[in-house]
Amino acid sequence: MKVENKQAYRLLYPRLTVLVSSGSGDERDVMTVAWSTPISFNPSLIGVSISPKRYSYGVIENTQKFAINIPTQEIAEETFFIGQKSGRDIDKFERTDLTPKSGETGVTIIEECYANIECELVDKPVYGDHTLFIGKVKNAEVKEDALKDNNFPDPKTGMLYWMSSGNEEGYLSFRNSQ
């Protein structure tokens, strides 16, 4: 079956869903992202693809920092809500009751997430209608029970994956899988 070139990205789904937080204090935001990826082992670089239309885009540009927070199914409803709203209009932390806290680098991280990766912006190449924010990892933390013996995340911790269906049923988790 032939797939249109502009729809080919859908063949890469499901994708790990992350919450990208940025800023601190009054200038902070959080957005739901499925387009994140490791870029390099040495130095440790991670990229997130963000449209310039998004409020978080400006916050990251202003502060030069962002954090990748990995949610689980316990906060799937909040994760979906965050992906549907703009930080221009509301404080998503207040509306979801997620707990923002200051990470080691000063960037906002989310307490309820099982892992947080704090990054300093090192590059921002533009590709089409998105910018790939490339961050150098400055600090990473994970809840103790979230890793398997090989130091990789255990999918059964309930990590969220996005199927891009446009509704809450678009999320899936491997928590209950065998």
HUJO-V995380 format. One line per field, one symbol per residue. ss: DSSP state (H for helix, E for strand, - for the rest). A space follows every 50 residues. Layout:
ss: ???
//
This chain:
ss: ----HHHHHHHH--EE-EEEEEEE--EEEEEEE--EEEEE----EEEEEE ----HHHHHHHHH-EEEEEE-EHHHHHHHHHHHH-------HHHHH---E EE-----EEE----EEEEEEEEEEEEE--EEEEEEEEEEEEE-HHHE--- --E-HHH-EEEE-----HHHEEE-----
//
